[in-house]
Every structure is written in C-alpha cells, then in structure tokens.
Amino acid sequence: MSKLAAFSSFLVLVSCATACYVESDPGPSRRSSGVPVDDAPPSAGGAPSTSSSSGGAAAPSPVLVEVDTDQTLNADPGQGVGVFVEYRQGGGWHVWWTCDTQKSRRSCAFTVEASVTEGGISGLKTENVPASAAAVGDTLRVSTTTASEIHGVTFQTSAGAVLTLTAKVDNVADGSFVFFVQDGKVNGGYTGKLTNPVQFVGKTP
C-alpha cells in the first residue's frame, strides 16, 4: 500500500466525530470530557477558495480560520493521524500531533512549520521533542518521527496575529489531518478538505 493510500485509512481513524473532543480551558490535562463533538454543517466559513494567475493552473489560497480562544482538542495517541491547533488569549499557541501507530503499526514523519507576517514567534517550548528537532527563525520548523505518543510545541505571537501553518506527514501536505475548534465544534463542523497551508487567528485576541 502506498503512503498516500495509507493516509486514507489513517484519516478515517482520526475522524473527529468519534476520536476528537473539545474542552473549555481544562488546563494541562488532555483527559477527554467524553462528549463527542457533532459533525453538523459549519456555522461560519466555507469551502477553501482558489486563485489563479495567468499562464498557470489554479492554486489554492490558504483558508483563514477563526479559532475559538481557550479551547482544546483531545485525541487518543496512536489511534489516528492529526495535527491539532489551539489558541490561548494573548497570542499563545499550542500545536501538537500524533500518529495512528496502534492501528497501522507504522510511525509518521511529521514536519510542521509556522510563521506570522507581523511580529515574530517567541517563547518556544517543546513537548517530547528534542531541542535539536525544533528551530525558530523567520519560520518555526519542527520535525519528528511520531508513533504512539504526542509531540508538540507551544509558542507566543502578538495577540491577534495571523499564523500560517504548513503540516506534512510522510512529506504529504494534506488539509484533511489538520484540526481546530471553531464555534465549539471540531473544524467548525466543516467536513470538506482544508488547504494546507492554512491560516489561523484567535477569535478573541
């Protein structure tokens, strides 16, 4: 089975109707509230937009997502592939990821990059990630081989900054494995494929 074909099964396993949960500012613990988030149509936003230039094929423009402030996502490590984006008021970001190794018996090679157009990224802290695997310049870049654990980073931007995130798994950039909370729902209830990269801004700066 090819890596891309394998992704299809990975993504089903991380379906947020059954594996992801939303909590309101629960603190450092990621213990699930046990209440699945429904998969209703989104209350805001829509399908990714596209733009094209003369002489070239249409290319997707990054979707700008308004993330609920001080909400967190929960997922069982090793049960599905996902990159999860959370925002705390004042410019705090938490980006974390996990693989589906318990199901696939494979690890995932993650590369996560984040940048802002104004200001910069500071206060980087890693979670189960060697310091040598994370670097901050104009762009934050983290690379891990992830199995049945959670890897992640926290960092600070200016309040209200727009964060551009690119996430690759096994060198594939696919918006289907990027998750966030909008209007109290995983991905705002939107079930289509997001762009990758995708842009994020906190609902309450």
Secondary structure as UniProt FT lines:
FT   HELIX           3..13
FT   TURN            16..18
FT   STRAND          21..24
FT   STRAND          50..51
FT   TURN            54..55
FT   STRAND          59..60
FT   STRAND          64..67
FT   STRAND          71..74
FT   TURN            77..78
FT   STRAND          82..88
FT   TURN            89..91
FT   STRAND          92..98
FT   HELIX           101..104
FT   STRAND          108..116
FT   STRAND          122..127
FT   HELIX           131..133
FT   STRAND          134..136
FT   STRAND          140..146
FT   STRAND          151..156
FT   TURN            159..160
FT   STRAND          163..169
FT   TURN            170..171
FT   STRAND          172..173
FT   HELIX           175..177
FT   STRAND          178..179
FT   STRAND          181..182
FT   TURN            183..184
FT   STRAND          185..186
FT   HELIX           187..189
FT   STRAND          198..202
//
